[in-house]
């Protein structure tokens, strides 16, 4: 499996564009952010991601590396969140994408955002 270019996906996230974000998923895809419960289906993923986007002023990803093997893609790097009061939090992340062809079947984000709302 060649390593897919997820830069448009991260650009959609950084633009807080939930409409484009969900186009990367299969219809019954699963999304899990940190230790939150998994969300299933593009409709529910859209609602969850939109709610998260509303809770912050902005975000910016710096992807360090992406690897792919047997339908699994892993990306890691740093994300900087901007709160509504203009303070920021930069934390490392690791995303695991289980693919179904060119669509995401399962999107797992391993991150600690416990200080984001502190």
Secondary structure, DSSP 8 states (H G I E B T S, - for coil): ------HHHHHHHHTT-HHHHGGGEEEEEEEEETTS--EESHHHHHHHHHHHHHHSSEEEEEEEEEEEETTEEEEEEEEEEE-TTS-EEEEEEEEEEEEETTEEEEEEEEE--TTTT-
